[in-house]
């Protein structure tokens, strides 16, 4: 599995939940876009941890954060390319 595939596999359930929340809010427009920041629990070691069969390093976690943030921004502020 490539790094990009791992990022998508971790991010997709998060994005699905955000879409469900958005649906529940209806037409309510948020004053600003949600900002995503993952924080490890205090009892977690500094090393990598597992999500399913994916070993998640701090670097991969930052990439997942960036990917989710980009997807949120694209959902709410789509860009038209000419």
Order of alpha helices (4+ residues) and beta strands (2+ residues): alpha-beta-beta-alpha
